[in-house]
C-alpha cells in the first residue's frame, strides 16, 4: 500500500487532469488496495433531489399523523352525540342491521343512497326525554320536541301507520338534498324496527293554523302578507329552481304544514306525499292530499305543479279571512269560503272578507290583490291557473289582473252546492276511473246501507271528529267521499 502522502499527491494530480472535462471526484481520505479511492459524484455529500425527497416525505408523515388524530377526535365526538353514520348511508343496509332485533320480520326499504345524520334510537329517546313533549299530531305521525347535547332544539317526528316507511323514504330523499330558507331543514334520521324517526330543525311558533284560526293569537296584516310571499317562494323553489327539467310537487299544502319561525318566517313542512316529476311535468298516479285543499284534477290521478297552486290559493284565502274554508256554523251564503269570496269580489266588496279581528288595520289594495290571486289559483282548469312563480311575483308587487273569469263563480258555487248538506247521499258511481286515496281530514264518512247491506255505489258524507283515512274518488265528480 502506498504511503498516505503519495496517495494525496496522486489525488491532486488526478483532480487537475479532470478539471478540463468538468468531472468531480471526492477522495475518501484513506488508501485502498490498488491506490487512492476516488468516489465519483461527491462521496458522502447529499444531492438536492435527496434533500427535497426527505423534506416532503417527513411532511407527508406529519400530515398523515395529524389526519389520523383529527379522524379519531371526530369519531369520538359523533359517538358522543349519538351519531352512528354520516353521509352516503344505504337505508336498505340499515334495515338489515335493524332486523337483528327481530329476525322474524323483514323491513323492506329501497331508497338508495341518502344524505344526512343517522342518530341512534336510544339517543333520540334521551333527547326527547322519552318522547314526553308532544308538539303536534297528524294522521300519519306524531312530532315531539327534543334537545341535543350541544343545546340545539329539534323536532322529532315519529311516523306511524302503513305509510310510515314510505313517508320516511320520501322525506329523507327530498329534504336530504335541498336547502332553502322557506323549507323546513332535515337534520337527521333514525331507522329502527317499528320506529322510523325524522329529526328536523325546531320551528318555535308552530304551524300557521294555530295563528289564523285561534281566538287567542292574531297575526298582523303585514305578517300575513309576508307568510304568503315566503310560502310561495318555497314552492317556487320546489317547482322551478331545484333542478333543470324536474319539479317536486308537495301535494299537501295546508296551514298545518306551514311552520313559523321566531320571526314568523314561513317554512313548508311534511314532505311525505311529494312526487318528483320529469320534464313533462305530469304523471298519472294514485295520489293524496287533505280534503278541501286538493285540486279537482286529483280525481283523474294526473299530478302537475298546478295542484300545489290550487292548494296555495285555498290557504291564501284562509290567511286573508282568518277562518276555515268550510265552517257550518256560518250562514248558508258564507259557510263555504271560496264561493262567498268570489261573490264578494264580483261586486268589489273584498273588504268584507278580511279577518274582522284586524279591525280595519290592513291595506285595502293589498287585500284586493291577495283575494284576486287566490281566486285565480282556484280555477278548475289547471291550465288557467298561474304557475307558482307568477303567483310569487304578483305577491311581490307585479301587476295583478283586475278581471276574474265569469266561469269561476259557476265552478265555486257548484262545489258549494255539493258540500252544503253533508248528511245527504251523493250518488257517486264506481267506474274504471275511480281509485283510492289516503289522507287526513277533520271529516269522515260511512257507506250507505241499502236493505241492510253496504253498497259500493252510494256514499254519503257525515260530520265527524275522526280523521278520514281512505276516500273513493270519481273523475266525473268534483267531490270526494271518505270511508271510515
C-alpha positions as CSV (number, residue, x, y, z in Angstrom):
1,X,0.0,0.0,0.0
2,X,1.5,3.4,-1.0
3,X,2.1,5.9,1.8
4,X,-0.6,8.5,2.5
5,X,1.5,11.4,1.2
6,X,2.0,9.6,-2.1
7,X,-1.8,8.9,-2.3
8,X,-2.5,12.6,-1.7
9,X,-0.2,13.6,-4.5
10,X,-1.9,11.2,-6.9
11,X,-5.3,12.6,-6.0
12,X,-4.2,16.2,-6.6
13,X,-2.7,15.3,-9.9
14,X,-5.9,13.4,-10.9
15,X,-8.2,16.3,-9.9
16,X,-6.2,18.7,-12.0
17,X,-6.3,16.4,-15.0
18,X,-10.2,16.1,-14.8
19,X,-11.0,19.9,-14.4
20,X,-11.0,20.2,-18.2
21,X,-13.9,17.8,-18.6
22,X,-15.9,19.1,-15.6
23,X,-15.9,15.8,-13.7
24,X,-16.0,15.9,-9.9
25,X,-14.4,13.3,-7.7
26,X,-14.1,13.0,-3.9
27,X,-11.3,11.3,-2.1
28,X,-12.3,9.1,0.8
29,X,-9.2,10.1,2.8
30,X,-7.7,6.6,3.1
31,X,-5.7,4.4,0.9
32,X,-7.2,1.5,-0.9
33,X,-5.8,-1.8,-2.0
34,X,-4.9,-0.5,-5.5
35,X,-4.2,3.1,-4.7
36,X,-6.3,6.0,-3.6
37,X,-10.1,5.6,-3.7
38,X,-11.9,8.1,-5.8
39,X,-15.8,8.2,-5.4
40,X,-17.5,9.8,-8.3
41,X,-20.4,12.1,-7.5
42,X,-19.3,13.8,-4.4
43,X,-18.8,10.9,-2.0
44,X,-21.0,11.4,1.2
45,X,-22.4,14.7,0.2
46,X,-26.3,14.6,-0.3
47,X,-27.7,15.9,-3.6
48,X,-30.5,18.5,-4.0
49,X,-33.0,15.8,-5.0
50,X,-32.3,13.7,-1.9
51,X,-32.8,16.7,0.3
52,X,-36.2,17.5,-1.3
53,X,-37.4,13.9,-1.0
54,X,-36.5,13.8,2.7
55,X,-38.3,17.1,3.4
56,X,-41.5,16.1,1.5
57,X,-41.5,12.6,3.0
58,X,-41.3,14.0,6.5
59,X,-44.1,16.5,5.8
60,X,-46.3,13.7,4.5
61,X,-45.7,11.6,7.6
62,X,-46.6,14.5,9.8
63,X,-49.8,15.3,7.8
64,X,-50.9,11.6,7.9
65,X,-50.4,11.6,11.7
66,X,-52.5,14.8,12.1
67,X,-55.2,13.4,9.9
68,X,-55.4,10.2,12.0
69,X,-55.7,12.3,15.2
70,X,-58.5,14.5,13.7
71,X,-60.5,11.5,12.5
72,X,-60.2,9.9,15.9
73,X,-61.4,13.1,17.6
74,X,-64.3,13.4,15.1
75,X,-65.3,9.8,15.7
76,X,-65.4,10.3,19.4
77,X,-67.5,13.5,19.0
78,X,-70.0,11.7,16.7
79,X,-70.3,8.8,19.2
80,X,-70.9,11.3,22.0
81,X,-73.7,12.9,20.0
82,X,-75.3,9.5,19.2
83,X,-74.5,9.7,15.5
84,X,-73.5,6.3,14.1
85,X,-73.1,7.2,10.5
86,X,-73.0,10.2,8.2
87,X,-73.3,10.7,4.5
88,X,-73.9,8.2,1.8
89,X,-76.0,5.9,4.0
90,X,-77.8,3.0,2.5
91,X,-81.2,2.5,4.1
92,X,-81.5,-1.0,2.7
93,X,-78.3,-2.0,4.5
94,X,-79.6,-0.3,7.7
95,X,-82.8,-2.2,7.5
96,X,-80.9,-5.5,7.5
97,X,-78.9,-4.3,10.5
98,X,-82.0,-3.3,12.4
99,X,-83.7,-6.6,11.6
100,X,-81.3,-8.3,14.0
101,X,-83.7,-7.1,16.8
102,X,-86.5,-9.0,15.2
103,X,-85.2,-11.6,12.7
104,X,-88.7,-12.9,12.1
105,X,-89.8,-9.9,10.2
106,X,-88.5,-8.1,7.1
107,X,-88.3,-4.3,7.0
108,X,-88.4,-3.7,3.2
109,X,-86.8,-0.4,2.2
110,X,-85.4,0.6,-1.1
111,X,-84.4,4.2,-1.1
112,X,-80.8,4.1,-2.4
113,X,-78.1,6.3,-1.0
114,X,-79.3,9.2,1.2
115,X,-77.6,12.1,2.9
116,X,-77.9,13.2,6.5
117,X,-77.0,12.1,10.0
118,X,-78.2,8.8,11.4
119,X,-79.0,9.0,15.1
120,X,-79.5,6.0,17.4
121,X,-82.9,5.4,18.8
122,X,-81.6,5.4,22.3
123,X,-80.0,8.9,21.8
124,X,-83.2,10.4,20.4
125,X,-85.2,8.8,23.2
126,X,-82.9,10.6,25.7
127,X,-83.0,13.8,23.7
128,X,-86.8,13.9,23.8
129,X,-86.9,12.8,27.5
130,X,-88.8,9.6,26.5
131,X,-90.9,11.4,23.8
132,X,-92.6,13.4,26.6
133,X,-93.4,16.7,25.0
134,X,-95.7,16.4,22.0
135,X,-95.7,19.3,19.6
136,X,-98.3,18.1,17.2
137,X,-100.1,15.1,15.8
138,X,-101.4,14.2,12.3
139,X,-102.9,11.2,10.5
140,X,-99.5,9.6,9.9
141,X,-97.2,10.9,12.5
142,X,-96.5,12.5,15.9
143,X,-94.0,15.3,16.5
144,X,-92.0,15.6,19.7
145,X,-89.6,18.3,21.0
146,X,-86.0,17.3,21.7
147,X,-82.8,18.9,22.8
148,X,-79.4,17.6,21.5
149,X,-76.3,17.5,23.6
150,X,-75.0,20.7,22.0
151,X,-78.1,22.5,23.3
152,X,-79.9,22.9,19.9
153,X,-83.6,22.2,19.8
154,X,-85.1,19.8,17.3
155,X,-88.5,18.4,16.4
156,X,-88.5,14.6,16.2
157,X,-91.3,13.1,14.1
158,X,-92.3,9.5,14.7
159,X,-94.0,8.1,11.6
160,X,-96.9,5.8,12.2
161,X,-99.4,3.7,10.2
162,X,-99.0,1.8,7.0
163,X,-97.4,4.8,5.2
164,X,-94.6,5.2,7.8
165,X,-91.8,3.6,5.8
166,X,-92.9,5.1,2.5
167,X,-93.1,8.6,4.0
168,X,-89.7,8.1,5.6
169,X,-88.1,7.3,2.3
170,X,-89.8,10.2,0.5
171,X,-88.9,12.8,3.1
172,X,-85.3,11.8,3.5
173,X,-84.8,11.7,-0.2
174,X,-86.4,15.1,-0.7
175,X,-85.2,17.1,2.3
176,X,-81.8,15.4,2.4
177,X,-80.8,17.1,-0.8
178,X,-82.3,20.6,-0.7
179,X,-81.8,23.7,1.4
180,X,-84.0,26.8,1.3
181,X,-85.0,29.4,3.8
182,X,-88.7,28.6,3.3
183,X,-88.4,24.8,3.6
184,X,-88.0,23.0,6.9
185,X,-84.5,21.6,7.3
186,X,-83.9,17.9,7.9
187,X,-81.1,17.4,10.5
188,X,-81.1,13.6,10.5
189,X,-83.0,10.4,10.9
190,X,-83.3,7.1,12.8
191,X,-84.5,3.9,11.3
192,X,-85.1,1.2,13.9
193,X,-87.6,-1.6,13.9
194,X,-91.1,0.0,14.2
195,X,-89.6,3.4,14.9
196,X,-88.8,5.4,11.7
197,X,-87.9,8.8,13.1
198,X,-87.1,12.1,11.3
199,X,-85.2,14.9,13.0
200,X,-86.0,18.4,11.9
201,X,-84.9,21.9,12.9
202,X,-87.2,23.2,15.6
203,X,-89.6,25.9,14.5
204,X,-90.8,27.7,17.7
205,X,-94.0,29.4,16.6
206,X,-95.6,26.2,15.4
207,X,-97.9,25.8,12.4
208,X,-99.9,28.5,10.7
209,X,-103.3,27.1,11.6
210,X,-102.6,27.8,15.3
211,X,-102.3,31.5,14.4
212,X,-105.1,32.2,11.9
213,X,-107.8,30.0,13.4
214,X,-107.1,30.7,17.0
215,X,-109.1,33.2,19.1
216,X,-106.1,33.8,21.4
217,X,-103.5,34.5,18.7
218,X,-103.5,37.1,16.0
219,X,-101.2,37.8,13.0
220,X,-100.9,41.3,11.8
221,X,-101.7,42.1,8.2
222,X,-98.1,42.6,7.1
223,X,-97.1,39.3,8.7
224,X,-99.9,37.5,6.7
225,X,-98.6,39.1,3.5
226,X,-95.0,38.0,4.4
227,X,-96.2,34.5,5.2
228,X,-97.9,34.3,1.8
229,X,-94.8,35.5,0.0
230,X,-92.4,33.2,1.8
231,X,-94.7,30.1,1.2
232,X,-94.9,30.9,-2.5
233,X,-91.1,31.4,-2.6
234,X,-90.5,28.0,-1.1
235,X,-93.0,26.3,-3.5
236,X,-91.4,28.2,-6.4
237,X,-88.0,26.7,-5.4
238,X,-89.5,23.2,-5.4
239,X,-91.3,23.6,-8.7
240,X,-88.8,25.6,-10.8
241,X,-85.4,26.1,-9.2
242,X,-84.4,22.7,-7.7
243,X,-83.1,21.0,-10.9
244,X,-83.5,21.7,-14.6
245,X,-86.2,19.5,-16.0
246,X,-87.5,18.4,-12.6
247,X,-90.2,19.6,-10.2
248,X,-91.1,18.5,-6.7
249,X,-94.8,18.5,-6.1
250,X,-95.7,18.8,-2.4
251,X,-99.4,17.6,-2.8
252,X,-100.4,18.5,0.8
253,X,-100.1,22.3,1.2
254,X,-102.3,23.5,4.1
255,X,-101.9,25.7,7.1
256,X,-100.9,22.7,9.3
257,X,-97.9,22.1,7.0
258,X,-96.6,25.7,7.1
259,X,-94.4,26.4,10.1
260,X,-93.5,29.8,11.5
261,X,-90.1,30.6,13.0
262,X,-89.5,33.0,15.9
263,X,-89.6,35.9,13.4
264,X,-92.6,34.4,11.6
265,X,-90.7,33.3,8.5
266,X,-92.8,30.5,6.9
267,X,-91.3,27.1,6.3
268,X,-93.1,24.4,4.2
269,X,-93.1,21.1,6.0
270,X,-94.3,17.5,5.8
271,X,-93.0,16.1,2.5
272,X,-94.4,12.6,2.9
273,X,-96.6,12.9,-0.2
274,X,-94.2,14.7,-2.6
275,X,-93.7,13.5,-6.1
276,X,-90.7,14.2,-8.3
277,X,-91.8,14.8,-11.9
278,X,-89.7,14.8,-15.0
279,X,-89.6,17.2,-17.9
280,X,-93.2,16.6,-18.9
281,X,-94.3,18.0,-15.5
282,X,-97.2,15.5,-15.5
283,X,-97.6,12.0,-14.2
284,X,-100.6,9.7,-13.7
285,X,-100.6,8.1,-10.2
286,X,-102.7,7.4,-7.2
287,X,-102.0,10.4,-5.0
288,X,-103.2,12.1,-1.9
289,X,-103.8,15.3,0.0
290,X,-106.2,16.8,2.5
291,X,-109.9,17.2,2.0
292,X,-110.7,20.8,0.9
293,X,-107.2,21.6,-0.3
294,X,-107.0,19.0,-3.1
295,X,-107.3,20.3,-6.7
296,X,-110.2,19.0,-8.8
297,X,-107.8,17.1,-11.2
298,X,-106.8,14.8,-8.3
299,X,-109.9,12.7,-9.3
300,X,-108.2,11.8,-12.5
301,X,-104.8,11.0,-10.9
302,X,-102.9,13.4,-13.1
303,X,-100.3,15.2,-11.0
304,X,-98.9,18.6,-12.1
305,X,-97.4,21.6,-10.2
306,X,-100.7,23.4,-10.6
307,X,-102.1,21.1,-7.9
308,X,-99.9,22.9,-5.3
309,X,-101.1,26.2,-6.8
310,X,-104.7,25.3,-6.1
311,X,-103.9,24.3,-2.5
312,X,-101.9,27.6,-2.0
313,X,-104.9,29.6,-3.3
314,X,-107.1,28.0,-0.6
315,X,-104.5,28.7,2.1
316,X,-104.2,32.3,0.9
317,X,-108.0,32.8,1.3
318,X,-107.9,31.4,4.8
319,X,-104.9,33.6,5.6
320,X,-106.8,36.7,4.5
321,X,-110.1,35.8,6.1
322,X,-108.8,34.2,9.3
323,X,-111.2,31.3,9.1
324,X,-111.5,27.8,7.7
325,X,-112.7,27.3,4.1
326,X,-115.6,25.2,5.5
327,X,-117.5,26.4,8.5
328,X,-121.0,25.1,9.0
329,X,-121.6,27.4,11.9
330,X,-121.9,30.3,9.5
331,X,-125.0,31.2,7.3
332,X,-125.6,29.3,4.1
333,X,-124.2,32.1,1.9
334,X,-120.9,32.1,3.9
335,X,-120.2,28.6,5.1
336,X,-118.0,27.8,2.0
337,X,-115.3,30.4,1.9
338,X,-114.3,30.4,-1.8
339,X,-117.9,30.8,-3.1
340,X,-118.6,33.6,-0.6
341,X,-115.3,35.3,-1.6
342,X,-116.0,35.1,-5.4
343,X,-119.4,36.6,-4.9
344,X,-118.0,39.5,-2.9
345,X,-115.2,40.0,-5.4
346,X,-117.6,40.5,-8.3
347,X,-119.3,43.3,-6.5
348,X,-116.0,44.8,-5.3
349,X,-116.6,44.2,-1.6
350,X,-113.3,42.4,-0.8
351,X,-113.0,44.4,2.4
352,X,-115.8,42.4,3.9
353,X,-113.7,39.2,3.6
354,X,-110.7,40.3,5.6
355,X,-110.4,39.0,9.1
356,X,-112.6,41.2,11.3
357,X,-110.2,40.8,14.2
358,X,-107.7,43.1,12.4
359,X,-110.3,45.9,13.0
360,X,-109.5,47.6,9.7
361,X,-105.7,47.7,10.2
362,X,-104.8,46.5,6.7
363,X,-104.3,47.7,3.1
364,X,-107.5,47.5,1.1
365,X,-105.5,47.5,-2.2
366,X,-103.3,44.6,-0.9
367,X,-106.4,42.8,0.3
368,X,-108.0,43.0,-3.2
369,X,-104.8,41.8,-4.8
370,X,-104.4,38.8,-2.5
371,X,-108.0,37.8,-2.9
372,X,-107.7,38.1,-6.7
373,X,-104.6,36.0,-6.7
374,X,-106.2,33.3,-4.5
375,X,-109.3,33.1,-6.8
376,X,-107.1,32.8,-9.9
377,X,-105.3,29.8,-8.2
378,X,-108.7,28.1,-7.5
379,X,-109.8,27.8,-11.2
380,X,-111.0,24.4,-12.1
381,X,-108.9,24.2,-15.3
382,X,-105.2,23.7,-14.3
383,X,-104.1,25.4,-17.5
384,X,-105.9,28.6,-16.5
385,X,-104.2,28.9,-13.1
386,X,-100.9,30.9,-12.9
387,X,-97.8,28.9,-12.1
388,X,-96.3,29.4,-8.6
389,X,-93.6,31.7,-9.9
390,X,-96.1,34.1,-11.4
391,X,-98.0,33.9,-8.1
392,X,-94.9,34.8,-6.2
393,X,-94.1,37.7,-8.5
394,X,-97.7,39.1,-8.1
395,X,-97.3,38.9,-4.3
396,X,-94.0,40.8,-4.7
397,X,-95.7,43.6,-6.5
398,X,-96.2,42.7,-10.1
399,X,-99.4,43.8,-11.7
400,X,-102.4,41.7,-10.7
401,X,-105.3,41.1,-13.2
402,X,-108.4,43.0,-12.2
403,X,-110.8,40.9,-14.2
404,X,-111.9,37.5,-13.0
405,X,-113.4,34.9,-15.4
406,X,-117.1,34.6,-15.1
407,X,-116.8,30.8,-15.1
408,X,-115.2,31.0,-11.7
409,X,-118.5,31.9,-10.0
410,X,-120.2,28.9,-11.5
411,X,-117.3,26.5,-10.6
412,X,-117.1,27.5,-6.9
413,X,-120.9,27.7,-6.4
414,X,-121.2,24.2,-7.9
415,X,-118.7,23.0,-5.2
416,X,-120.7,24.9,-2.6
417,X,-123.9,23.0,-3.5
418,X,-122.1,19.7,-3.2
419,X,-120.9,20.4,0.3
420,X,-124.0,22.3,1.5
421,X,-125.8,19.3,3.0
422,X,-123.1,16.7,4.1
423,X,-125.7,14.3,5.5
424,X,-127.4,13.7,2.1
425,X,-126.2,10.9,-0.1
426,X,-124.0,11.9,-3.1
427,X,-124.7,9.4,-5.9
428,X,-121.1,8.6,-6.8
429,X,-120.9,5.8,-9.3
430,X,-118.0,3.4,-9.1
431,X,-116.4,3.0,-12.5
432,X,-113.0,2.4,-14.1
433,X,-111.9,6.0,-13.4
434,X,-112.3,5.6,-9.6
435,X,-109.4,4.9,-7.3
436,X,-108.5,5.1,-3.7
437,X,-106.6,7.8,-1.8
438,X,-105.1,8.1,1.7
439,X,-105.3,11.4,3.5
440,X,-106.1,13.1,6.8
441,X,-109.2,15.2,7.3
442,X,-111.4,16.5,10.0
443,X,-114.4,14.8,8.4
444,X,-115.2,11.1,7.9
445,X,-118.0,9.2,6.2
446,X,-119.6,5.8,6.0
447,X,-121.2,3.6,3.4
448,X,-124.9,4.0,2.9
449,X,-126.9,0.9,4.0
450,X,-129.4,-0.4,1.4
451,X,-131.6,-3.2,2.7
452,X,-129.2,-3.9,5.5
453,X,-126.1,-4.3,3.2
454,X,-123.4,-1.7,2.4
455,X,-123.2,-0.8,-1.3
456,X,-120.2,0.5,-3.2
457,X,-122.3,2.9,-5.3
458,X,-123.8,5.2,-2.7
459,X,-121.6,7.0,-0.3
460,X,-122.5,10.0,1.8
461,X,-120.6,12.4,3.9
462,X,-121.3,12.9,7.6
463,X,-119.7,15.3,10.1
464,X,-117.3,13.6,12.4
465,X,-114.4,14.4,14.7
466,X,-112.5,11.4,13.5
467,X,-109.9,11.5,10.7
468,X,-110.7,10.2,7.3
469,X,-108.2,7.6,6.0
470,X,-109.5,6.3,2.7
471,X,-111.6,8.0,0.0
472,X,-113.2,6.7,-3.1
473,X,-112.9,9.3,-5.8
474,X,-114.8,9.6,-9.1
475,X,-113.3,11.6,-12.0
476,X,-116.7,12.9,-13.1
477,X,-117.4,14.5,-9.7
478,X,-115.9,17.5,-8.0
479,X,-116.4,15.9,-4.6
480,X,-114.6,13.4,-2.6
481,X,-116.2,10.9,-0.2
482,X,-114.4,9.5,2.8
483,X,-114.7,6.0,4.2
484,X,-114.3,5.3,7.8
